[in-house]
Amino acid sequence: MPTTVGRRADRLAPVRRATRGIDRRTVVRTGIVAAVAYAAWLAIGAFGRPYNFFDMKIYHGAVVWWASGHELYEFIAPTTTLGFTYPPFAALAMLPMAGLPIEVAGWVNAAGSIAALAVVLAALLRPIVDRLGWPLWFTVAIATPMATAIEPVRETLGYGQVNLLLFALIMADLVGLRWRSRRGTHGRDTDGPFLRLFYSGSWAGVGIGLATAVKLTPALFIAYLLITRQWRVAATAVGTTIGVTLGSFALVGTESRAYFGGVLWQTERVGAADMTPNQSLAGLLARLYDSIETPGLLWLAFSVLILAVGLSRAANARADGDELTAFTLVGLTANVISPISWSHHLVWVIPAIVVLADAAVRRREASRGLSLRTGQQAFGGPPGVSGLRPPIWYPTLTGLRHGVAALGLYLLFLISPIWPYEHKLPEVSHYQDGLFGALMENSLALALIVLVAALPWRPGAEPAFYADRPARAATAGRR
C-alpha cells in the first residue's frame, strides 16, 4: 500500500509543477470569461435571428461577377432585387475575397470583425480600467462577448456586414488624437522613425477618411472636426477620402463614373424606408405615418434639428475634455439622420453604454469622497470618531440613474423588441399591434434620439487637446 501511494504521488508531481505557477484568480477569471461567452452565445440564439451571411453573399457575388469581366453595378443577387451599393473603393477592398468560398469569406469577416471589436473595446476601456485598477485583459474578455450579443453586432456578424471594421477605423482616430495630445508619450527612445510617427498620432484622420470612402455617413465626423477647429485632422480625413476616391477613378474609372453618376442616387436599391430594421428618423416617421415613403419636409426639419443638437453637444463634450462622448454623439447623430440606418448600423450604442456606465461609477466615487469630507467637517474628525456617519445610501444612489440607463440600454439592444412587431406594407399596417406594438417596432430609433439629446459627458475624462493649448487641457483635467 505505501508503495502504491508513493507511485501515485510521483505521477502527480509533474501536474503539481505545471500548476504551481498558475494564479487562482486567473483560473477564476478564465472561468468567468467562459461563462459570459456561453451566456452571450445563448442570448444570440434566444434573441437573434437565423443568420446565413445574407449581405456577404451579395458582396461576394458582386466581386466574383466583377472579376469575371462584368459591370460591377449591374449585378443582382439571385432571388432578390439587391445589388452592390458601396463605392468602387469598397469593391476594390473586397476583391480579394472573390477567390474564397462564400462561407469562408463570411467567417473570415466575422473573425476580423470580432478582433476589431476587441481592439476597440480595449481602447475604450483602457482609461477606465487604469483608473479603477482592473486588469485590462479580463475586462475586455468579458466586454467582447457581451457586446457581441447585442443587436448591431450580432446582425453585423450574421449578415457579413462591415460596420465593425468601419467603427474600428473611426475609433482608431480617437486613439490617434489621444496620442497626439500627449505628443507620442507611448513611444520609446529606442523605437524607429516609423514607430515614433505611429505613436505621435500625426496620422489621426486617416481612419475617418477611409471609412468615408467606403460609406458616406462617416463624413459627419469631418464636419465635427471642422466645427471643433481640428484643422489638421480634418484636412487629413478629407485628403484621405479624396485620395482613395481619385485612386479608384484611376484604377476603375467605369465603375466610379457609374457609381457617382447614378448608383449613389438610386435609394430604391437599398430598400423601403418603412422597413422595420430601418431604425433611423426617416424609418420612424414613415412607420408613424404608416407609409412606405418618409414625409420629406418633416424628415428634413427634424434632421436639421437633431443635427444641430448632436453636433453642438459633441463640441461641448470635447470642450469639457471628453472626446469619446463627442465621437459617440457624432456617430449616434449620423445613425439618426441617415435615410437608412439598419439595426446592424447602430454600433455607436456600444461606446454610449460605456460612457453611461463610467459616468455612474465616477459620480458614485465623487459622492463617496464628498460624503467622507462632509462627515469629517461636520463631526470634527474622520467618520466614526463621534459614532456618526453620513447616510450610507448617499453615494450608493448617486449615479444610479446613469447605471440604470446603461443597463436598460444594453438590455434593449440585447432583446431588440423590434422583431416580434415587424410589419410590412401594404400587407400589414404598422399599427397592427396597437400603440404598444408601434412603440416596440420603433424602440431602437427612439433610444437613439434620446441618446443624442441626453447622453451625459464626463468633464476631464480623456481630453484630446493638442500641445499648443496646454492651459485649456489642464483646466479640463481639473474639472
VOGU-3710 file (C-alpha; in Angstrom, 3 decimals, decimal comma):
1> mpttvgrrad> 0,000/0,000/0,000  2,695/2,621/0,829  4,415/1,733/-2,430  1,174/2,340/-4,398  0,600/5,687/-2,706  4,151/6,727/-3,452  3,772/5,834/-7,131  0,573/7,890/-7,360  2,314/10,840/-5,739  5,136/10,511/-8,266
11> rlapvrratr> 2,632/10,589/-11,117  1,040/13,783/-9,754  4,368/15,569/-9,335  4,532/16,873/-12,967  0,961/18,147/-12,671  1,816/19,974/-9,449  4,908/21,504/-11,027  2,876/22,627/-14,076  0,108/24,227/-11,996  2,351/25,706/-9,300
21> gidrrtvvrt> 2,743/28,998/-11,148  -0,950/29,416/-12,024  -2,694/32,147/-10,077  -6,024/31,035/-8,665  -7,538/34,386/-9,562  -6,555/33,804/-13,175  -8,331/30,448/-13,139  -11,452/32,009/-11,643  -11,376/34,869/-14,125  -10,934/32,473/-17,023
31> givaavayaa> -13,975/30,555/-15,829  -15,986/33,768/-15,609  -14,968/34,716/-19,154  -16,028/31,280/-20,406  -19,377/31,576/-18,608  -20,015/35,043/-20,061  -19,106/33,854/-23,557  -21,504/30,910/-23,223  -24,268/33,184/-21,917  -23,693/35,511/-24,897
41> wlaigafgrp> -23,981/32,540/-27,261  -27,286/31,549/-25,643  -28,529/35,150/-25,850  -27,759/35,295/-29,571  -29,732/32,104/-30,031  -32,630/33,420/-27,967  -32,895/36,981/-29,272  -31,092/36,866/-32,602  -32,403/35,675/-35,933  -31,317/32,920/-38,320
51> ynffdmkiyh> -28,156/34,193/-39,994  -26,661/32,959/-43,244  -24,269/35,752/-44,336  -27,026/37,269/-46,476  -25,236/40,556/-47,206  -21,883/38,841/-47,603  -23,420/36,692/-50,331  -24,314/39,881/-52,209  -20,829/41,347/-51,773  -19,155/38,070/-52,674
61> gavvwwasgh> -21,381/37,501/-55,669  -20,793/41,072/-56,879  -16,990/40,884/-56,748  -16,993/37,422/-58,372  -19,264/38,805/-61,099  -16,959/41,807/-61,475  -13,809/39,704/-61,542  -15,389/37,662/-64,346  -15,469/40,733/-66,598  -19,000/42,042/-65,976
71> elyefiaptt> -20,067/45,515/-64,840  -19,995/45,725/-61,038  -23,238/47,670/-60,535  -25,214/45,521/-62,964  -25,024/42,577/-60,573  -28,304/41,498/-58,965  -28,193/38,763/-56,339  -30,243/35,665/-57,243  -33,810/35,559/-55,859  -33,503/39,234/-54,795
81> tlgftyppfa> -33,614/42,697/-56,323  -30,466/43,759/-54,456  -27,084/44,657/-55,897  -23,794/46,193/-54,797  -24,366/49,643/-53,221  -20,923/50,649/-51,923  -18,426/52,946/-53,713  -15,806/51,368/-56,024  -13,108/51,719/-53,339  -15,075/49,288/-51,166
91> alamlpmagl> -15,311/46,875/-54,082  -11,543/47,051/-54,561  -11,044/46,324/-50,852  -13,412/43,319/-51,079  -11,987/41,975/-54,352  -9,548/39,507/-52,707  -12,456/37,525/-51,263  -13,542/36,607/-54,816  -11,105/33,707/-54,590  -12,685/32,348/-51,384
101> pievagwvna> -15,806/30,222/-50,953  -18,690/32,283/-49,620  -18,781/30,541/-46,234  -15,058/31,021/-45,744  -15,343/34,698/-46,682  -18,168/35,110/-44,167  -16,237/33,517/-41,322  -13,073/35,463/-42,158  -15,102/38,673/-41,994  -16,675/37,574/-38,692
111> agsiaalavv> -13,288/36,750/-37,156  -11,800/40,048/-38,319  -14,824/41,978/-37,051  -14,671/40,371/-33,591  -10,940/41,086/-33,413  -11,606/44,712/-34,399  -14,334/44,934/-31,745  -11,972/43,610/-29,068  -9,291/46,149/-30,027  -11,850/48,987/-29,938
121> laallrpivd> -13,122/47,887/-26,530  -9,553/47,783/-25,241  -9,090/51,377/-26,418  -12,423/52,470/-24,910  -11,919/50,744/-21,589  -8,191/51,350/-21,040  -8,550/54,785/-19,355  -11,364/53,429/-17,177  -9,679/50,222/-16,003  -6,422/52,090/-15,339
131> rlgwplwftv> -8,311/54,431/-13,039  -10,151/51,607/-11,289  -7,180/49,232/-11,137  -8,877/46,403/-13,052  -6,940/44,027/-15,321  -7,448/45,106/-18,934  -7,432/41,602/-20,430  -10,151/40,403/-18,069  -12,354/43,446/-18,648  -12,038/43,229/-22,441
141> aiatpmatai> -12,542/39,452/-22,404  -15,875/39,959/-20,633  -16,929/43,026/-22,599  -16,298/41,472/-26,029  -18,838/38,598/-25,810  -21,302/40,892/-24,062  -21,029/43,369/-26,938  -21,205/40,565/-29,488  -24,615/39,526/-28,156  -26,400/42,838/-28,798
151> epvretlgyg> -28,390/43,616/-31,941  -25,937/45,705/-34,007  -23,005/43,339/-33,512  -24,768/40,013/-33,926  -26,551/41,337/-37,034  -23,266/42,624/-38,457  -21,595/39,253/-37,936  -24,579/37,205/-39,063  -25,147/39,181/-42,243  -21,453/39,515/-43,059
161> qvnlllfali> -21,504/43,301/-42,808  -18,549/45,710/-42,462  -19,861/48,002/-39,712  -17,428/46,891/-37,019  -14,467/47,378/-39,343  -15,583/50,946/-40,152  -16,241/51,535/-36,454  -12,673/50,443/-35,706  -11,270/52,809/-38,346  -13,059/55,783/-36,802
171> madlvglrwr> -12,126/54,841/-33,250  -8,508/54,489/-34,352  -8,571/58,227/-34,980  -9,776/58,760/-31,408  -6,707/56,855/-30,220  -4,569/58,947/-32,554  -5,999/62,114/-31,006  -5,164/60,813/-27,533  -1,588/60,059/-28,512  -1,211/63,333/-30,346
181> srrgthgrdt> -2,344/65,265/-27,281  0,442/63,546/-25,347  2,933/64,054/-28,157  3,820/60,385/-28,517  4,485/59,572/-24,872  3,748/55,921/-25,639  6,851/55,683/-27,755  10,362/54,827/-26,579  13,709/56,339/-27,477  14,737/53,003/-28,993
191> dgpflrlfys> 11,787/52,974/-31,407  12,459/53,553/-35,072  11,121/56,527/-37,034  8,014/54,606/-38,151  7,004/53,736/-34,589  7,710/57,259/-33,403  5,482/58,563/-36,202  2,824/55,997/-35,260  2,811/56,939/-31,585  2,842/60,646/-32,429
201> gswagvgigl> -0,765/60,387/-33,646  0,032/62,522/-36,687  -1,988/60,116/-38,812  -5,243/60,916/-36,970  -7,940/61,464/-39,588  -6,878/58,646/-41,892  -9,403/56,242/-40,345  -12,309/58,647/-40,796  -11,177/59,314/-44,363  -11,052/55,618/-45,240
211> atavkltpal> -14,417/54,962/-43,594  -15,952/57,855/-45,557  -14,544/56,462/-48,793  -16,284/53,147/-48,059  -19,550/54,570/-46,711  -20,656/58,187/-46,918  -22,221/58,567/-43,434  -18,845/58,845/-41,598  -18,421/62,182/-43,410  -20,305/63,704/-40,462
221> fiayllitrq> -17,136/63,197/-38,415  -15,324/65,504/-40,829  -17,981/68,148/-40,181  -17,417/67,644/-36,443  -13,655/68,094/-36,852  -14,237/71,341/-38,741  -16,705/72,681/-36,155  -14,247/71,949/-33,346  -11,410/73,528/-35,375  -9,299/70,421/-35,537
231> wrvaatavgt> -7,990/71,625/-38,866  -5,116/69,247/-39,394  -7,133/66,122/-38,564  -9,992/67,324/-40,769  -7,561/68,001/-43,628  -6,082/64,523/-43,214  -9,547/62,961/-43,322  -10,624/64,959/-46,379  -7,324/64,295/-48,124  -7,587/60,566/-47,455
241> tigvtlgsfa> -11,155/60,407/-48,773  -10,323/62,381/-51,904  -7,086/60,488/-52,449  -8,576/56,989/-52,345  -11,598/58,124/-54,373  -9,397/59,603/-57,104  -7,262/56,492/-56,945  -10,395/54,429/-57,533  -11,215/56,616/-60,552  -7,736/55,949/-61,899
251> lvgtesrayf> -8,000/52,188/-61,400  -11,672/51,549/-62,171  -12,964/54,628/-63,950  -16,009/52,960/-65,478  -17,309/51,761/-62,127  -16,525/55,098/-60,466  -18,468/57,030/-63,073  -21,364/54,593/-62,812  -21,487/54,931/-59,016  -21,175/58,700/-58,637
261> ggvlwqterv> -23,194/59,382/-61,763  -26,188/57,217/-60,929  -25,981/54,393/-58,375  -25,355/56,785/-55,458  -28,738/58,442/-56,024  -30,762/55,239/-56,518  -32,122/54,907/-52,991  -34,509/52,145/-54,046  -31,516/49,802/-54,365  -31,253/49,762/-50,567
271> gaadmtpnqs> -34,868/49,143/-49,523  -38,094/50,856/-48,470  -37,837/53,494/-45,746  -40,556/51,969/-43,557  -38,925/48,558/-43,214  -38,694/47,588/-39,546  -34,881/47,199/-39,404  -34,511/50,811/-40,602  -34,245/52,472/-37,198  -33,365/55,945/-38,428
281> lagllarlyd> -35,534/59,037/-38,083  -36,723/58,537/-41,668  -37,836/54,992/-40,871  -39,523/56,128/-37,660  -41,522/58,826/-39,456  -42,504/56,512/-42,310  -43,859/53,926/-39,869  -45,643/56,571/-37,789  -47,336/57,783/-40,982  -47,946/54,140/-41,950
291> sietpgllwl> -46,400/54,875/-45,310  -43,720/53,247/-47,440  -42,133/56,650/-48,031  -40,886/59,177/-45,485  -42,643/62,575/-45,316  -39,797/64,571/-46,843  -40,221/68,070/-45,382  -40,929/66,769/-41,882  -37,891/64,497/-42,029  -35,698/67,361/-43,261
301> afsvlilavg> -36,862/69,718/-40,500  -36,314/67,191/-37,704  -32,997/66,079/-39,205  -31,660/69,642/-39,161  -32,748/69,997/-35,541  -31,152/66,721/-34,463  -28,014/67,527/-36,457  -27,684/70,854/-34,639  -28,290/69,264/-31,239  -25,909/66,362/-31,857
311> lsraanarad> -23,002/68,411/-33,209  -23,360/71,180/-30,612  -23,427/68,649/-27,770  -20,418/66,851/-29,283  -18,497/70,139/-29,452  -19,392/70,894/-25,824  -18,319/67,408/-24,733  -14,956/67,905/-26,379  -14,571/71,362/-24,844  -15,140/69,762/-21,429
321> gdeltaftlv> -12,454/67,154/-22,124  -14,450/64,072/-23,169  -13,530/63,197/-26,753  -15,052/59,702/-26,513  -18,512/61,081/-25,763  -18,053/63,639/-28,547  -17,293/60,889/-31,068  -20,197/58,833/-29,742  -22,646/61,715/-30,153  -21,494/62,263/-33,734
331> gltanvispi> -21,907/58,569/-34,555  -25,362/58,427/-32,977  -26,393/61,588/-34,831  -25,281/60,045/-38,122  -27,415/56,976/-37,344  -30,464/59,134/-36,644  -30,350/61,499/-39,636  -29,278/58,940/-42,246  -32,203/57,992/-44,524  -31,413/54,326/-43,924
341> swshhlvwvi> -29,891/53,033/-40,682  -30,382/49,296/-40,465  -30,208/47,821/-36,988  -26,718/46,481/-37,733  -25,512/50,065/-38,330  -26,178/51,105/-34,731  -22,773/50,121/-33,317  -22,416/53,538/-31,644  -24,583/52,325/-28,785  -21,506/50,383/-27,599
351> paivvladaa> -19,495/53,463/-26,539  -22,754/55,055/-25,328  -23,179/52,181/-22,860  -19,533/52,545/-21,801  -19,960/56,291/-21,237  -23,138/55,824/-19,172  -21,597/53,071/-17,040  -18,433/55,085/-16,434  -20,464/58,192/-15,596  -22,309/56,161/-12,954
361> vrrreasrgl> -19,040/54,928/-11,407  -17,461/58,389/-11,500  -20,436/60,024/-9,821  -20,567/57,353/-7,147  -16,840/57,744/-6,437  -17,152/61,531/-6,327  -20,146/61,415/-3,969  -18,367/58,949/-1,710  -15,411/61,307/-1,404  -17,746/64,244/-0,819
371> slrtgqqafg> -19,642/62,248/1,784  -16,448/61,408/3,669  -15,230/65,020/3,610  -18,632/66,245/4,753  -18,569/63,779/7,631  -15,123/64,905/8,717  -16,091/68,583/8,629  -19,420/68,037/10,396  -18,126/65,856/13,200  -14,640/67,293/13,668
381> gppgvsglrp> -12,702/64,239/12,563  -12,734/61,073/10,498  -16,138/59,380/10,142  -16,771/57,095/13,034  -14,890/59,132/15,675  -18,089/60,579/17,084  -20,081/57,494/16,302  -21,926/59,226/13,461  -21,551/58,859/9,669  -23,132/60,439/6,623
391> piwyptltgl> -26,032/58,360/5,221  -24,592/55,175/3,683  -27,140/55,296/0,865  -25,969/58,690/-0,369  -23,006/57,518/-2,505  -24,906/54,393/-3,491  -27,808/56,287/-5,043  -25,635/58,907/-6,705  -25,075/57,847/-10,288  -27,888/55,311/-10,045
401> rhgvaalgly> -29,823/56,828/-12,938  -26,764/56,584/-15,192  -26,194/52,985/-14,164  -29,849/52,127/-14,763  -29,680/53,883/-18,136  -26,586/51,875/-19,122  -28,204/48,601/-18,089  -31,515/49,490/-19,736  -29,800/50,472/-22,970  -27,845/47,231/-23,028
411> llflispiwp> -30,940/45,109/-22,362  -32,927/46,998/-25,013  -30,356/46,227/-27,693  -29,865/42,691/-26,371  -33,557/41,806/-26,539  -34,239/44,032/-29,568  -38,051/44,137/-29,340  -38,464/45,376/-32,919  -38,640/41,900/-34,453  -41,736/40,469/-32,723
421> yehklpevsh> -43,600/43,523/-34,053  -42,133/43,591/-37,561  -44,688/44,649/-40,172  -44,544/45,152/-43,897  -46,701/47,419/-46,012  -49,028/47,121/-47,818  -49,843/43,674/-46,439  -49,801/44,641/-42,739  -50,182/48,059/-41,132  -47,517/49,257/-38,698
431> yqdglfgalm> -50,337/49,782/-36,215  -51,477/46,165/-36,448  -50,472/45,555/-32,819  -51,715/48,859/-31,479  -49,773/51,675/-29,875  -47,573/49,327/-27,838  -46,597/47,404/-30,949  -45,733/50,640/-32,747  -43,627/51,719/-29,767  -41,726/48,424/-29,775
441> enslalaliv> -41,193/48,494/-33,542  -39,605/51,948/-33,207  -37,885/51,408/-29,853  -34,300/51,441/-31,124  -34,836/54,618/-33,137  -36,409/56,341/-30,130  -33,466/55,279/-27,949  -31,020/56,816/-30,437  -32,867/60,138/-30,413  -32,907/60,198/-26,599
451> lvaalpwrpg> -29,179/59,469/-26,513  -28,384/62,310/-28,918  -30,369/64,690/-26,703  -29,382/63,407/-23,258  -26,160/61,325/-23,295  -24,020/62,822/-20,497  -20,355/63,590/-20,917  -17,658/63,274/-18,283  -15,709/66,536/-17,778  -11,980/65,930/-17,917
461> aepafyadrp> -12,373/62,201/-18,576  -9,982/61,959/-21,542  -9,162/65,270/-23,185  -7,568/65,037/-26,615  -6,283/68,601/-26,879  -3,152/69,486/-28,753  0,003/70,604/-27,012  -0,418/74,167/-28,292  -3,389/74,525/-25,932  -1,974/73,231/-22,619
471> araatagrr> -3,890/75,644/-20,425  -7,263/74,525/-21,752  -6,302/70,867/-21,400  -5,157/71,412/-17,826  -8,406/73,176/-16,991  -10,442/70,297/-18,402  -8,340/67,790/-16,474  -9,036/69,524/-13,132  -12,819/69,508/-13,511
//
